[in-house]
């Protein structure tokens, strides 16, 4: 596989050899598609992230191609060959396809995107890129976001194309832009977010001139739609090294435009240790929450990232010299809802993350196990389906360096989880409901559907939470006694 830059260093040759083996692995599907384009008089090349991941030895089933064929020609070539075709991105020159293919001893399902050579740029007042088609692969590569994503492999001959030294930057694990970063970010300001995202995903460093350009141009992110910003933020947060990306967002001022609550935490102090940085505490909580995951969990990670954002607004300097943040969890839950709604998150995710932020301090009232069974039931009831995430968030929120204190908190939470498990076994806590249902309430009280039934149901639910399960006759007696009091008061 020749390299357009003619770099023959042993390290790079080794990387290229790994890429060759990766490309051969998907060759049946890639070569087959390339031959179809060739027969139709067009060129095809594997490009961007697919080449980068092949060089890193991590090429998956998502394959990105670029071509000189226009979208309507791409459709004519791909439709008879692919198992499925979609045109969602056709306005931007992209045709999507799915193809089942035999690779070695296994059948694999490849997700394929074929994009016409293009260049795109933002109008100063527009939220969407203007797309114009190009005529050469060199023209296409120069408009790519970073050099490590500006490499291609022409197919089926497998000629390596690297006009901007991407393979060297890949070896150095650094993110640079093919042209000047100012031109690149002016074309699409979202690339500033992508720099942080790729740094977090690949554990790469960002070149100093790129960092400088982000600092100078951070305000340009304002013209990008909330949905595109949110999607990049999600990829960053779900990455293997989110601290790296978040730190870049904060240090460059970009976070001030997309998630201003995060840099605001740098100014505050933690309630337990006056000089502990709440911002750093937050990043540690995020990493500790990640360590407790079975798989990346966006709701848990967002809750960890946002759990203390109410502190700046609730900070008070007490007479004894301490700093307090009373009710920061309530304020933080409201701020979380507002920020996530502005970023166009789903209503369900907004609700879940806000609830976790609101509940994250509840455990601290548990002490060394002083809660009654009633309090434990309410904890479970209030957490609902978020209980497992709340366990993880609460455990992660302990970042004290005092080993004895940390061990005591861990033991206390172990005790709470044990009590929850015991109550769940005895009382089916996951489905806490009154001992009488609505139909039974109407029959016993002789009333029709209406507000009275709802009040009676609420009374019985409180009774259930307070005392645990009741025998049927005891529940009936309690309901009748409550009803008699209501009639006296009415």
Secondary structure, DSSP 4 states (H G I P E B T S, - for coil): --BTT----HHHHHHHHHHHHHHHHHHHHHHHHHHHHHHTT--EEEETHHHHHHHTT---SEEEEEESS-HHHHHHHHHTTSSEEE-TTGGGTEEEEEEEEEETTEEEEEEEEEEESEEEE--TT-SSPEEEE-SSHHHHHHTSSSGGGS-EEEETTTEEE-TT-HHHHHHHTEE--SS-HHHHHHH-THHHHHHHHHHHHH--EE-HHHHHHHHHHGGGGGGS-HHHHHHHHHHHHTSTTHHHHHHHHHHHT-HHHH-HHHHHGGG-B-SSSTTSBHHHHHHHHHHHHHHT-SS--HHHHHHHHHTTTTHHHH-EE-TTS-EE-TTHHHHHHHHHHHHHHHTT--HHHHHHHHHHHHHTTGGGG-TTTT--HHHHHHHHHHHGGGHHHHHHHHHHT---S-HHHHHHHHHHHHHHHHHHHHHHHHH-GGG---SS-HHHHHHHHT--SSHHHHHHHHHHHHHHHHH----HHHHHHHHHHHHHHHHHH-
